[in-house]
């Protein structure tokens, strides 16, 4: 059984390791820099597991041990291949007119971004996955499940229902699962890739940055940013002119890379850890919490398509 369940995949973290295969990390809580191997960070023990509670001990400790963890492992094999392809294709010699991803690869990108969002402990807490809403309890199928469990002498079916709720919320194994619903939304957003000519992109323990950007002249003002590697990032959003550059690559200068990196620092209220391949670049952006100004980015442009 896997005990250490990573909420940020190790294949993603390895993209940001230095020559010693370690991550340069800044801990926002204790304001310290350190170097860590990818397998020793961003995990929680039994993160996706559901303990059997008020149920027969013969059922074991967890409902379907490592079920979600194993599903994520399968996903990550596909995601890792996609990331490798993007890191190869998105290079300084790539034409700005060339399409970067095929249709099937675009679908994988959407799934990867959504997976990073829903499996994060902060977002899992927001989803209240360990709580069964009253409307679910009143469902006839759920009532039958509770009755069946009691009649068979297994005790309460609470844990079984919670485990099912987690699977529907975290995986895209079901037609109306949360990731599939989110997938339909993200498909409506244009996206472009960005290659850092000089500086490098940084990331964090919440690598996907989601904001409402008032510079978007559409009803849906959602902007989603993710650094894929130290040299390549992706930006989703229906910015003016973004339909003409959808699925294409921009080469951007230091000023624009600097702009994107600052979003990682400024737009994560729950951030605890900032990551960079280069310690010097990491130090360029992180400051102590006492020095860091409180910024309100909801009333001004957050991102923009570089010209």
Buried (B, 14 or more C-beta within 10 A) or exposed (E): EBEEBBBBBBBBBBBBBBEEEBBBBBBBEEEEBEEBBBEEBBBEEBBBBBBBEEBEEEBEEBBBBBBBBEBBEEBBEEBBEBBEBBBEBBEEEBEEEEBBBEEEBBBBBBBBBBBBBBBBBBBBEEBEBBEBEEEEEEEEEBEEBBEEBEEEEBBBBBBBBBBBBBBBBBBBEEEEBBBBEBBEEBEEBBBBBBBBEEBBBBBBBBBBBBBEBBBBEBEEBBBBBBBBBBBBBBBBBBBEEBEEBBBBBBBBEEEBBBBBBBBBBBBBEEBBBBBBBBBEBBEBBBEEEEEEEEEEBEEEEBBBBBE
